């Protein structure tokens, strides 16, 4: 079976507080299919916000924290507008 090809660029710019990612961006950051990200959201494994149009947005602080936790982002990486997540 041939790998699915995406028309979007594979490079995603990291975002800071107050910003969000769309599903394909989160998928690119974690190296998974966008349907996997949607499944994580439905299971509550990653926070998301549903837009009035029915699309999901993933708040940058939560995505960036998961990237750190999975070792996919250098802990010393400086993110725009970085702050601690509320516990």
Secondary structure as the mmCIF struct_conf table of DSSP 4:
data_model
#
loop_
_struct_conf.conf_type_id
_struct_conf.id
_struct_conf.beg_label_comp_id
_struct_conf.beg_label_asym_id
_struct_conf.beg_label_seq_id
_struct_conf.end_label_comp_id
_struct_conf.end_label_asym_id
_struct_conf.end_label_seq_id
HELX_LH_PP_P HELX_LH_PP_P1 UNK A 2 UNK A 5
BEND BEND1 UNK A 7 UNK A 8
BEND BEND2 UNK A 10 UNK A 10
TURN_TY1_P TURN_TY1_P1 UNK A 17 UNK A 18
STRN STRN1 UNK A 20 UNK A 22
HELX_RH_AL_P HELX_RH_AL_P1 UNK A 23 UNK A 30
TURN_TY1_P TURN_TY1_P2 UNK A 31 UNK A 31
BEND BEND3 UNK A 32 UNK A 32
HELX_RH_AL_P HELX_RH_AL_P2 UNK A 34 UNK A 43
TURN_TY1_P TURN_TY1_P3 UNK A 44 UNK A 44
BEND BEND4 UNK A 45 UNK A 46
STRN STRN2 UNK A 49 UNK A 50
TURN_TY1_P TURN_TY1_P4 UNK A 52 UNK A 53
BEND BEND5 UNK A 54 UNK A 54
STRN STRN3 UNK A 56 UNK A 59
HELX_RH_AL_P HELX_RH_AL_P3 UNK A 60 UNK A 69
TURN_TY1_P TURN_TY1_P5 UNK A 70 UNK A 71
BEND BEND6 UNK A 73 UNK A 73
TURN_TY1_P TURN_TY1_P6 UNK A 75 UNK A 76
HELX_LH_PP_P HELX_LH_PP_P2 UNK A 77 UNK A 79
TURN_TY1_P TURN_TY1_P7 UNK A 80 UNK A 81
HELX_LH_PP_P HELX_LH_PP_P3 UNK A 84 UNK A 86
#
